[in-house]
């Protein structure tokens, strides 16, 4: 089936030599005719008060039922100029008209189409929150299921949670108090990998090729590597020795999120030079070779509190959280948001971006004059740059986000 959404150039080509019928008077009829003077045979409209000879801009207006009486449909082309386009498409199909061959919406309705689609989203996301755990179904740290259609948020587990990774029918979740929790599809605990007290666990990444699980322990500026079947630690990765020289009292680089692609482990951090304690934010995304066990170089630098590095649609993506920038590929800012963004995923069309309550807006003085302090989830369409925001008012921190 061809598309019912032709471009203006395609519409002009498809109507050449045809008798053109518009379905819908008023704004979008008039705006479309202003773009190109189509050879209008007549107009159809549901409003009986508009029916009559030469009753609208000199054109006859008839009831839509006349289209069902046409026998030579190939001689006609219907341009839908009403905002009730989906209902009209269904009627035209019932009359035996084919989309793209016998009818199309005017291209000037494309924004209305996008709005319709974005306000009819049926997606579901899973996100972690590192808020302090409380006995509540709607607030506090934990793992939440969020239904975009109903905007219903359901807590699946409680805890100070950050990293999430899915492995078939299991989820691995980094919990600051319990370790790496292993959950089944019903979000029931079926295992746990213990962690050192106060290790400040953050991002998780799954290496399916080597059957390994990587975990960032931010307090130690360390990435621990686990065998995914035995849950035993098999290696540790340190980017520098700065943290160990301070007896692991606190982090120097603030490593947070990671992702695996081939032999590369991409790592996001707040301070490439390890100057966190001096408030020297030289954020970066680093490429670490897991085979040669060495840093290959910086994929991106000069960032401000970056998070959520991921391979999405075959391209490396990450969030420059303080700036509110979504990066697709190292040097391309795809879109900008006005809050502290963290948590990122992609469903093939839309990007899903988490936003946490902004705790550092005083540092933005001189950089932004519009700072959002709301928490929630953005749905962003890169093709049109349209964005929809779903607020999560009882949650302050959103860390990792997965599309279900």
C-alpha positions in Angstrom: 0.0 0.0 0.0 1.3 3.4 -1.0 1.5 6.3 1.5 -1.5 8.6 2.1 1.1 11.4 2.8 2.6 12.6 -0.5 4.9 15.5 -0.7 3.8 18.6 -2.6 5.9 17.6 -5.6 4.5 14.1 -5.6 1.0 15.5 -5.2 1.4 17.8 -8.2 2.7 14.8 -10.3 -0.1 12.4 -9.2 -2.9 14.9 -9.9 -1.7 15.8 -13.4 -4.5 15.1 -15.9 -6.8 14.1 -13.0 -10.1 15.6 -11.8 -9.1 16.9 -8.3 -11.5 16.7 -5.4 -10.8 18.3 -2.1 -12.3 16.8 1.1 -12.6 19.7 3.5 -13.3 23.4 3.1 -11.6 26.3 5.0 -8.0 26.7 6.2 -6.1 23.7 4.7 -8.0 23.9 1.4 -7.2 27.5 1.0 -3.6 27.2 2.1 -3.0 24.2 -0.3 -4.5 26.1 -3.2 -2.3 29.1 -2.3 0.7 26.7 -2.8 -0.5 25.3 -6.1 -3.6 26.0 -8.2 -4.9 22.4 -8.5 -7.7 21.9 -11.2 -10.5 21.5 -8.7 -13.6 19.6 -9.9 -15.5 20.0 -6.7 -15.2 19.9 -2.9 -16.8 17.5 -0.5 -17.5 18.3 3.2 -19.6 16.8 6.0 -21.2 20.2 6.8 -24.5 20.3 5.0 -24.7 24.1 5.4 -21.8 24.4 3.0 -23.3 22.2 0.2 -24.4 24.0 -3.0 -23.3 25.2 -6.4 -20.3 27.5 -6.3 -20.8 27.9 -2.6 -17.1 28.0 -1.6 -14.7 30.2 -3.5 -16.7 29.5 -6.6 -16.5 25.7 -6.3 -19.4 23.3 -5.9 -19.5 21.6 -2.4 -21.1 18.2 -2.2 -21.6 15.5 0.5 -18.8 12.9 0.7 -21.2 10.2 -0.3 -20.9 11.3 -4.0 -17.4 9.8 -4.0 -18.9 6.3 -3.3 -21.0 6.7 -6.5 -18.0 7.4 -8.8 -17.3 4.5 -11.2 -14.2 5.9 -12.9 -12.1 6.3 -9.8 -8.8 6.4 -11.8 -9.9 9.7 -13.3 -10.1 11.4 -9.9 -7.7 12.3 -7.1 -8.9 13.3 -3.7 -6.8 15.7 -1.6 -7.8 15.5 2.1 -7.7 19.0 3.6 -9.5 18.2 6.9 -7.9 17.6 10.3 -10.1 14.4 10.6 -7.8 12.8 8.1 -7.6 9.3 9.6 -11.4 9.0 9.7 -11.6 10.2 6.1 -8.9 7.8 5.0 -11.0 5.0 6.4 -14.1 6.3 4.4 -12.1 6.6 1.2 -10.8 3.0 1.6 -14.5 2.0 2.1 -15.4 3.7 -1.2 -12.6 1.7 -3.0 -10.0 4.4 -3.2 -6.4 3.5 -2.8 -3.9 5.6 -0.7 -1.2 7.3 -2.8 -3.0 6.4 -6.0 -6.5 7.9 -5.6 -6.0 10.1 -2.5 -3.5 11.8 -0.2 -3.6 14.3 2.6 -2.4 17.7 1.8 1.3 18.0 2.9 0.3 21.1 4.9 -1.4 18.7 7.4 1.9 16.9 8.2 2.3 18.8 11.5 -1.2 17.7 12.5 -0.2 14.1 11.7 3.0 14.4 13.9 0.9 15.9 16.7 -1.6 13.1 16.4 1.1 10.4 16.5 3.0 11.9 19.5 -0.2 12.4 21.5 -1.2 8.8 20.7 2.0 7.2 21.9 1.6 3.6 23.2 5.2 3.0 24.4 6.4 1.7 27.7 9.7 2.5 29.4 11.6 1.2 32.4 13.7 3.6 34.4 15.8 3.6 37.6 15.8 6.2 40.3 18.5 6.8 42.9 16.2 8.7 45.2 16.3 7.6 48.8 14.2 4.4 49.2 10.8 4.9 50.9 7.8 2.6 51.4 5.6 4.1 48.6 4.3 2.9 45.3 4.8 6.2 43.6 8.0 7.8 45.0 11.4 6.9 46.3 14.4 5.1 44.7 13.8 2.0 42.7 12.9 0.6 39.4 9.8 2.0 37.7 7.6 0.9 34.8 6.0 3.9 33.0 3.1 3.5 30.5 3.2 6.5 28.2 -0.4 6.0 27.0 -2.0 6.0 30.5 0.9 7.9 32.1 0.7 5.4 34.9 4.0 4.8 36.8 4.4 1.5 38.7 7.3 0.8 41.1 8.7 -2.7 40.5 11.4 -2.8 43.1 12.6 -0.4 45.8 16.3 0.6 46.2 18.9 3.2 45.4 19.1 2.0 41.8 21.1 3.3 38.8 22.4 1.1 36.1 20.1 -1.4 34.3 20.9 -3.9 31.6 18.7 -6.6 30.0 20.0 -10.1 29.3 17.3 -12.1 27.6 14.7 -12.8 30.3 16.8 -11.3 33.1 17.6 -7.8 34.2 20.8 -6.7 36.1 20.2 -3.7 38.3 22.9 -1.7 40.2 21.6 -1.1 43.7 23.8 0.9 46.1 22.8 -1.0 49.1 22.4 -4.6 47.8 24.8 -4.9 44.9 24.0 -6.0 41.4 20.5 -7.4 41.7 19.4 -10.1 39.2 15.7 -9.9 38.4 13.4 -12.1 36.3 10.8 -10.8 33.8 8.4 -10.3 36.7 11.0 -8.2 38.5 11.5 -10.7 41.2 15.0 -11.1 42.8 16.6 -14.3 41.6 20.2 -13.6 42.4 22.7 -10.9 43.6 26.3 -10.0 43.0 27.6 -8.4 46.2 29.7 -5.2 46.0 32.0 -3.5 48.5 30.3 -1.1 50.8 30.2 2.4 49.6 31.4 1.6 46.0 28.7 3.9 44.5 27.7 1.6 41.7 26.5 3.3 38.5 26.4 2.1 34.9 26.2 -1.5 33.7 27.1 -2.9 30.2 26.7 -6.4 28.8 29.3 -7.9 26.5 27.3 -10.7 24.8 30.3 -11.8 22.7 32.5 -12.6 25.8 29.6 -13.2 28.2 30.8 -10.5 30.6 29.1 -7.9 32.6 30.8 -4.6 33.3 29.9 -2.4 36.3 31.2 1.1 37.1 32.1 1.5 40.8 32.3 5.3 40.8 33.7 5.7 44.3 36.8 3.8 43.3 37.0 5.1 39.7 36.9 1.4 38.8 35.1 -0.8 36.4 34.6 -4.4 37.6 34.2 -7.2 35.1 32.0 -10.3 36.0 31.4 -13.6 34.3 27.8 -13.5 33.4 27.2 -17.1 34.3 29.1 -17.6 37.5 28.7 -14.0 38.7 32.4 -14.0 39.7 34.6 -11.0 39.3 37.2 -11.8 36.7 38.9 -8.4 36.1 39.1 -4.8 37.2 39.8 -1.8 35.0 41.4 1.4 36.3 41.9 4.3 34.0 44.4 6.0 36.2 45.9 5.4 39.7 44.8 8.7 41.1 42.0 7.2 43.2 44.2 4.5 44.7 46.9 7.1 45.6 44.2 8.8 47.7 43.4 5.4 49.4 40.1 5.3 47.6 38.7 8.0 49.9 36.7 9.5 47.0 36.5 9.5 43.2 38.7 11.7 41.1 37.3 11.1 37.6 33.7 10.2 38.5 33.2 7.4 35.9 29.5 6.8 35.5 28.1 5.1 32.4 29.5 2.6 29.9 28.6 0.6 26.8 30.3 -2.2 24.8 30.6 -2.2 21.1 32.9 -4.9 19.6 36.3 -4.6 21.4 35.5 -1.1 22.6 34.3 -0.1 26.0 33.0 3.5 25.9 33.2 5.2 29.2 31.7 8.6 30.3 33.2 10.6 33.1 33.0 14.0 34.7 36.8 14.7 34.8 39.2 13.3 32.2 42.2 14.6 34.2 41.0 13.5 37.6 40.4 17.0 39.0 36.9 16.4 40.3 37.8 17.5 43.9 39.0 20.8 42.5 35.7 21.3 40.7 37.5 21.0 37.4 34.9 19.4 35.1 36.7 18.2 31.9 34.1 15.6 31.0 34.9 13.1 28.3 33.8 9.9 26.5 36.8 7.5 26.4 37.3 4.5 24.1 39.0 1.6 26.1 40.2 -1.5 24.2 39.1 -4.5 26.2 41.5 -6.8 24.4 44.7 -4.7 24.6 43.5 -3.2 27.9 44.4 0.3 27.1 42.8 3.7 26.4 42.7 4.3 22.7 41.7 7.9 23.0 38.9 10.4 23.7 35.8 10.1 21.5 34.5 13.4 22.9 35.9 15.9 25.3 35.1 19.3 26.8 31.8 17.9 28.2 30.0 18.9 31.4 28.9 16.0 33.5 28.2 13.6 30.6 26.1 10.4 31.1 24.2 7.6 29.2 26.8 6.6 26.6 25.1 4.1 24.3 25.2 2.6 20.8 21.8 3.5 19.3 20.9 2.7 15.7 24.6 1.9 14.9 25.8 5.3 16.2 27.4 6.3 19.4 25.1 8.6 21.5 25.4 10.2 24.8 24.0 13.0 26.9 26.0 16.1 27.9 23.8 16.4 31.0 24.6 19.9 32.4 24.4 21.4 28.9 21.2 19.5 28.2 22.5 18.3 24.9 21.8 15.0 23.1 24.8 14.0 21.0 24.5 11.6 18.1 28.0 10.8 17.0 30.8 12.6 18.9 30.6 16.1 17.5 27.0 16.5 16.6 24.4 18.0 19.0 21.2 16.4 17.8 18.9 18.4 20.2 19.0 20.6 23.3 16.8 20.4 26.4 16.5 22.8 29.3 17.1 20.5 32.2 19.6 18.0 33.6 19.2 15.0 31.3 20.3 11.4 32.1 18.9 8.1 30.8 18.7 7.4 27.1 17.2 4.9 24.7 15.9 4.6 21.1 13.1 2.6 19.6 14.0 3.1 15.9 12.1 6.3 15.5 11.9 8.1 18.8 14.6 8.9 21.4 13.7 8.6 25.0 15.5 10.9 27.4 15.2 11.1 31.2 15.4 14.3 33.0 16.2 14.7 36.7 15.5 17.5 39.1 18.3 20.0 38.5 20.5 20.3 41.6 23.2 22.5 40.0 21.2 25.3 38.4 23.3 27.9 40.3 26.3 26.7 38.2 24.3 27.5 35.0 24.4 31.3 35.6 25.6 32.9 32.4 25.0 29.7 30.4 21.2 29.5 30.4 18.3 31.7 31.3 15.7 29.0 31.2 16.5 26.0 33.5 13.9 23.3 34.0 13.8 21.7 37.5 11.1 19.1 36.5 11.8 15.4 36.3 10.3 13.2 33.7 10.8 11.6 30.3 11.2 13.3 26.9 10.1 11.6 23.7 12.0 13.2 20.8 11.5 12.7 17.1 14.7 13.5 15.4 13.1 13.7 11.9 10.8 16.6 12.9 12.5 17.8 16.1 9.1 17.5 17.9 9.3 16.7 21.6 6.8 15.5 24.2 7.5 15.6 27.9 6.0 13.2 30.4 6.4 14.5 34.0 7.2 12.2 36.9 6.5 14.7 39.7 7.2 12.3 42.6 10.6 11.3 41.3 13.7 13.5 41.6 16.5 11.5 40.0 16.2 9.4 36.8 19.4 7.4 36.0 19.0 4.7 33.4 16.1 4.3 30.9 15.1 1.3 28.8 12.4 1.1 26.1 10.4 -2.0 26.6 
